[in-house]
Amino acid sequence: CSLRVHSQKDGLIFSIRKYTAIVSLEQRQRYKDDFNAEYEEYGNLHAQIDKITKNFRHFEEQWKSLTPGSEAYQVKKDRTIKIVLHHSSIL
């Protein structure tokens, strides 16, 4: 595994190389098996993050209609904190 950092005009690009060049069919199969083994977990995590992102976008829209200091604002704030704590515990 190696880490390469390239500097560009717009910022830094990080490149992590986990595998070396493929030189045999057996090595190719091992890489393919590794990928397939981890892909389902990646998909599940991506789905969870997508759901959380949608929830926060919805919360943001709701916040825009509330007056700071109002009872509705405080209720929404408390509910949001509860949800954030829940999501942080499952990730």
Z-matrix of the N, CA and C atoms (Angstrom, degrees):
N
C 1 1.455
C 2 1.533 1 108.37
N 3 1.297 2 117.01 1 131.52
C 4 1.454 3 119.76 2 179.10
C 5 1.513 4 110.00 3 -134.69
N 6 1.299 5 116.63 4 155.82
C 7 1.459 6 122.65 5 178.88
C 8 1.509 7 108.07 6 -121.70
N 9 1.333 8 115.60 7 125.92
C 10 1.459 9 120.19 8 177.48
C 11 1.520 10 108.13 9 -120.96
N 12 1.307 11 116.80 10 135.25
C 13 1.456 12 121.92 11 177.90
C 14 1.518 13 108.04 12 -118.17
N 15 1.329 14 115.66 13 125.03
C 16 1.461 15 121.24 14 178.87
C 17 1.517 16 108.44 15 -112.91
N 18 1.285 17 117.16 16 131.60
C 19 1.448 18 121.03 17 176.92
C 20 1.516 19 109.01 18 -91.75
N 21 1.309 20 116.11 19 132.53
C 22 1.460 21 121.57 20 176.82
C 23 1.514 22 108.39 21 -129.91
N 24 1.295 23 114.70 22 169.10
C 25 1.459 24 121.60 23 -179.09
C 26 1.536 25 111.83 24 -54.44
N 27 1.340 26 117.27 25 -42.41
C 28 1.464 27 122.07 26 -176.69
C 29 1.526 28 113.74 27 -83.51
N 30 1.291 29 119.10 28 -9.65
C 31 1.452 30 120.49 29 -179.27
C 32 1.511 31 110.79 30 149.07
N 33 1.318 32 115.42 31 -154.78
C 34 1.453 33 121.16 32 -177.71
C 35 1.518 34 110.12 33 -106.01
N 36 1.299 35 116.04 34 144.07
C 37 1.455 36 122.14 35 173.71
C 38 1.524 37 106.33 36 -117.59
N 39 1.327 38 115.83 37 125.78
C 40 1.454 39 120.90 38 179.12
C 41 1.527 40 109.03 39 -100.91
N 42 1.288 41 116.56 40 135.88
C 43 1.455 42 122.03 41 -179.91
C 44 1.518 43 107.72 42 -128.59
N 45 1.311 44 117.06 43 118.42
C 46 1.460 45 120.76 44 178.16
C 47 1.523 46 107.32 45 -108.12
N 48 1.295 47 115.62 46 124.35
C 49 1.454 48 121.31 47 179.80
C 50 1.508 49 108.99 48 -109.10
N 51 1.324 50 116.45 49 110.98
C 52 1.450 51 120.59 50 -178.83
C 53 1.524 52 111.55 51 -87.53
N 54 1.298 53 116.78 52 -31.08
C 55 1.451 54 120.78 53 -174.28
C 56 1.530 55 111.57 54 -119.58
N 57 1.295 56 114.18 55 152.91
C 58 1.459 57 119.80 56 174.03
C 59 1.529 58 108.85 57 -86.56
N 60 1.314 59 117.30 58 176.94
C 61 1.460 60 121.26 59 179.43
C 62 1.528 61 110.16 60 -60.38
N 63 1.314 62 116.48 61 142.71
C 64 1.461 63 121.84 62 179.86
C 65 1.531 64 108.87 63 -78.63
N 66 1.338 65 114.85 64 126.23
C 67 1.462 66 118.90 65 -177.28
C 68 1.527 67 112.93 66 -121.74
N 69 1.341 68 118.08 67 -3.54
C 70 1.466 69 119.55 68 179.76
C 71 1.531 70 109.78 69 -149.77
N 72 1.316 71 115.72 70 161.67
C 73 1.468 72 120.61 71 176.95
C 74 1.525 73 111.44 72 -64.88
N 75 1.325 74 117.06 73 -35.49
C 76 1.459 75 121.01 74 178.79
C 77 1.529 76 110.97 75 -64.79
N 78 1.324 77 115.43 76 -42.60
C 79 1.465 78 119.83 77 178.49
C 80 1.530 79 109.96 78 -64.55
N 81 1.320 80 117.03 79 -41.89
C 82 1.464 81 121.52 80 177.62
C 83 1.520 82 110.01 81 -58.59
N 84 1.335 83 117.32 82 -44.14
C 85 1.458 84 121.31 83 -179.51
C 86 1.528 85 111.13 84 -64.91
N 87 1.336 86 117.21 85 -40.38
C 88 1.477 87 119.65 86 177.63
C 89 1.524 88 110.84 87 -60.73
N 90 1.336 89 117.36 88 -44.39
C 91 1.460 90 120.84 89 178.67
C 92 1.528 91 110.91 90 -63.07
N 93 1.318 92 115.69 91 -41.64
C 94 1.462 93 120.22 92 179.11
C 95 1.532 94 110.25 93 -63.56
N 96 1.327 95 116.88 94 -42.59
C 97 1.463 96 121.07 95 178.10
C 98 1.530 97 111.09 96 -63.21
N 99 1.341 98 117.45 97 -42.39
C 100 1.469 99 121.24 98 176.97
C 101 1.527 100 110.42 99 -59.55
N 102 1.313 101 115.88 100 -46.84
C 103 1.459 102 120.83 101 -179.79
C 104 1.528 103 110.42 102 -59.61
N 105 1.308 104 116.67 103 -50.20
C 106 1.465 105 120.67 104 -178.11
C 107 1.524 106 112.06 105 -62.57
N 108 1.333 107 116.97 106 -36.52
C 109 1.460 108 120.92 107 179.76
C 110 1.527 109 111.52 108 -65.55
N 111 1.334 110 117.08 109 -34.92
C 112 1.459 111 121.18 110 -176.31
C 113 1.529 112 113.30 111 -93.98
N 114 1.326 113 117.63 112 -14.80
C 115 1.462 114 120.85 113 -173.56
C 116 1.526 115 112.13 114 -66.04
N 117 1.317 116 118.62 115 -40.30
C 118 1.461 117 120.57 116 179.83
C 119 1.525 118 110.98 117 -62.32
N 120 1.322 119 116.67 118 -43.22
C 121 1.471 120 120.26 119 177.55
C 122 1.524 121 110.35 120 -61.71
N 123 1.321 122 117.01 121 -43.71
C 124 1.467 123 121.28 122 177.34
C 125 1.531 124 110.24 123 -58.40
N 126 1.333 125 117.02 124 -46.64
C 127 1.462 126 120.85 125 179.89
C 128 1.517 127 111.81 126 -60.40
N 129 1.325 128 116.87 127 -42.34
C 130 1.469 129 120.82 128 178.63
C 131 1.520 130 111.56 129 -63.67
N 132 1.326 131 116.69 130 -44.65
C 133 1.464 132 120.10 131 178.70
C 134 1.524 133 111.02 132 -64.42
N 135 1.313 134 116.64 133 -40.39
C 136 1.460 135 120.77 134 178.90
C 137 1.524 136 110.38 135 -62.37
N 138 1.320 137 117.96 136 -41.52
C 139 1.464 138 121.81 137 179.01
C 140 1.528 139 110.80 138 -64.63
N 141 1.329 140 117.15 139 -41.10
C 142 1.468 141 120.52 140 177.95
C 143 1.524 142 110.90 141 -62.88
N 144 1.315 143 116.61 142 -45.22
C 145 1.467 144 120.47 143 -179.19
C 146 1.522 145 110.62 144 -65.52
N 147 1.331 146 117.14 145 -38.78
C 148 1.464 147 121.02 146 177.60
C 149 1.525 148 110.97 147 -61.87
N 150 1.318 149 116.87 148 -43.02
C 151 1.472 150 121.51 149 178.56
C 152 1.532 151 110.70 150 -63.05
N 153 1.316 152 116.27 151 -44.29
C 154 1.465 153 121.00 152 179.88
C 155 1.526 154 110.37 153 -63.93
N 156 1.320 155 117.10 154 -41.88
C 157 1.467 156 121.50 155 178.68
C 158 1.519 157 110.80 156 -61.09
N 159 1.322 158 117.25 157 -44.30
C 160 1.469 159 121.15 158 177.70
C 161 1.520 160 111.12 159 -61.66
N 162 1.334 161 116.87 160 -41.09
C 163 1.465 162 120.30 161 177.89
C 164 1.528 163 111.36 162 -60.96
N 165 1.313 164 116.71 163 -43.60
C 166 1.459 165 119.67 164 -178.92
C 167 1.520 166 112.16 165 -68.96
N 168 1.313 167 117.21 166 -34.21
C 169 1.470 168 119.37 167 174.72
C 170 1.521 169 110.19 168 -63.88
N 171 1.317 170 116.23 169 -40.33
C 172 1.467 171 121.01 170 176.91
C 173 1.530 172 110.55 171 -63.96
N 174 1.322 173 116.93 172 -44.37
C 175 1.466 174 121.03 173 177.61
C 176 1.523 175 110.87 174 -59.53
N 177 1.317 176 116.12 175 -42.70
C 178 1.469 177 120.33 176 -179.16
C 179 1.530 178 110.80 177 -59.27
N 180 1.316 179 116.86 178 -42.79
C 181 1.467 180 120.46 179 178.23
C 182 1.530 181 110.66 180 -63.72
N 183 1.310 182 116.77 181 -40.70
C 184 1.464 183 120.47 182 179.03
C 185 1.528 184 111.53 183 -66.07
N 186 1.331 185 117.45 184 -39.20
C 187 1.465 186 121.44 185 -179.32
C 188 1.526 187 111.50 186 -60.28
N 189 1.322 188 116.54 187 -35.25
C 190 1.462 189 120.72 188 -177.08
C 191 1.515 190 112.46 189 -60.86
N 192 1.327 191 117.29 190 -26.69
C 193 1.467 192 120.01 191 -177.67
C 194 1.530 193 113.35 192 -92.00
N 195 1.320 194 118.20 193 -0.77
C 196 1.466 195 121.08 194 -176.26
C 197 1.528 196 111.53 195 -100.96
N 198 1.311 197 115.29 196 147.49
C 199 1.459 198 121.89 197 177.48
C 200 1.525 199 109.05 198 -93.87
N 201 1.345 200 117.81 199 122.51
C 202 1.464 201 119.93 200 178.31
C 203 1.527 202 111.33 201 -53.72
N 204 1.334 203 115.36 202 134.83
C 205 1.455 204 121.04 203 179.44
C 206 1.525 205 113.87 204 92.13
N 207 1.334 206 117.85 205 -14.59
C 208 1.462 207 120.37 206 179.88
C 209 1.525 208 110.55 207 -74.44
N 210 1.330 209 115.23 208 163.92
C 211 1.466 210 119.40 209 178.56
C 212 1.530 211 110.48 210 -62.93
N 213 1.322 212 117.04 211 -41.96
C 214 1.464 213 120.94 212 178.97
C 215 1.524 214 110.85 213 -61.35
N 216 1.317 215 116.10 214 -38.29
C 217 1.462 216 121.49 215 178.33
C 218 1.531 217 110.00 216 -62.73
N 219 1.338 218 116.48 217 -45.64
C 220 1.468 219 120.43 218 -178.70
C 221 1.527 220 111.31 219 -66.23
N 222 1.329 221 116.85 220 -40.74
C 223 1.468 222 120.66 221 177.96
C 224 1.528 223 109.61 222 -61.11
N 225 1.322 224 116.37 223 -45.88
C 226 1.464 225 121.22 224 179.72
C 227 1.528 226 110.88 225 -63.52
N 228 1.320 227 116.36 226 -40.64
C 229 1.462 228 121.06 227 179.19
C 230 1.533 229 110.10 228 -61.67
N 231 1.327 230 117.10 229 -47.03
C 232 1.465 231 121.43 230 -179.71
C 233 1.535 232 111.32 231 -62.56
N 234 1.321 233 115.94 232 -42.03
C 235 1.469 234 120.63 233 179.94
C 236 1.536 235 110.38 234 -65.96
N 237 1.303 236 116.08 235 -41.25
C 238 1.465 237 120.43 236 179.82
C 239 1.523 238 110.72 237 -63.27
N 240 1.321 239 117.17 238 -43.82
C 241 1.466 240 121.17 239 179.07
C 242 1.527 241 110.10 240 -61.19
N 243 1.320 242 116.59 241 -42.18
C 244 1.463 243 121.01 242 178.97
C 245 1.530 244 110.54 243 -61.03
N 246 1.316 245 116.82 244 -43.44
C 247 1.465 246 121.25 245 -179.28
C 248 1.518 247 110.93 246 -68.40
N 249 1.320 248 117.12 247 -41.06
C 250 1.468 249 120.52 248 178.51
C 251 1.524 250 110.16 249 -60.99
N 252 1.319 251 116.97 250 -44.55
C 253 1.461 252 120.44 251 179.46
C 254 1.532 253 110.25 252 -63.47
N 255 1.316 254 117.37 253 -39.22
C 256 1.457 255 120.51 254 178.10
C 257 1.536 256 110.81 255 -62.44
N 258 1.337 257 116.38 256 -48.53
C 259 1.458 258 120.38 257 -178.90
C 260 1.524 259 111.48 258 -64.09
N 261 1.312 260 117.33 259 -37.67
C 262 1.471 261 118.55 260 -179.17
C 263 1.526 262 111.12 261 -68.80
N 264 1.336 263 117.01 262 -26.06
C 265 1.465 264 119.39 263 -179.84
C 266 1.522 265 111.74 264 -79.41
N 267 1.347 266 118.50 265 -22.27
C 268 1.463 267 119.17 266 -179.01
C 269 1.516 268 112.97 267 -92.82
N 270 1.323 269 117.37 268 -13.93
C 271 1.475 270 119.39 269 -179.80
C 272 1.482 271 111.15 270 -93.59
